[in-house]
Amino acid sequence: MTKTTQTHIASDASDEGVPVSVKIRERLMASRQRFHANDNIADFIEPGELEKILDEVEDKMKGVLSSLVIDTENDHNTSDTARRVAKMYVQEVFRGRFVKPPVITEFPNVEHLNELMIVGPITVRSACSHHFCPVIGKIWIGVLPNKNTNVIGLSKYARLAEWVMGRPQIQEEAVVQLADLIQVKTQPDGLALVMEATHYCMAWRGVKDMDSRMINSVMRGAFLKDPDLRREFLSLIPKKD
């Protein structure tokens, strides 16, 4: 047995019993990589580790239910709740943290399109970072292309939005993250985003106000410099009754 093989075996043995979340955290910290709630950490997750994260979250969720004094052993309604919640977080509502961005095919602007294009409303679902309560709303995206702009399919805007929103988010930060991503992908002369959402941390808890909404906008390039273009974009967004 070579010295390298012995070292590898010793390393594997030392890793036994170490939670996968600790291993991933150590990789992130070694790379000086931020891992806030709304960050994507897919590059630091190795094959097979996502399933282990799922198992770990399930185990921790069992402890939460126990601390809430819920008899999951005899209550048929909650006997599998820990696993269901773990799947919900890892595979669904926070999936955007753990998987790489969707593959987006980009096409050259052959026809040299340079007129305002608006995509929306795109329904988005997220969760607030403060209470993990749902944030549900709609996004409108305005793009002013140029001859060098990459053209992407309409459905791809929705896929990018889903990936960014599939993490614990603060709405003000989420719209900026999405704008940055679309800017890099398409390189337009102008980019505008408007997001309108209901926050269930207000509707379900706290003041319990079901009618309050939050609206954010991001304006880049021509939309920021040209008030007429900005007004045109905003005027074409349907107003909620």
Secondary structure, 3 states (H helix, E strand, C coil): CCHHHHHHHHHHHHHCCCCHHHHHHHHHHHCCCCCCCCCCCHHHCCCCHHHHHHHHHHHHHHHHHHHCCCCCCCCCCCCCHHHHHHHHHHHHHCHHHHCCCCCCCCEECCCCCCCCEEEEEEEEEEEECCCCCEEEEEEEEEEECCCCCEECCHHHHHHHHHHHHCCEECHHHHHHHHHHHHHHHHCCCEEEEEEEEEEHHHHCCCCCCCCCCEEEEEEEEHHHHCHHHHHHHHHCCCCCC
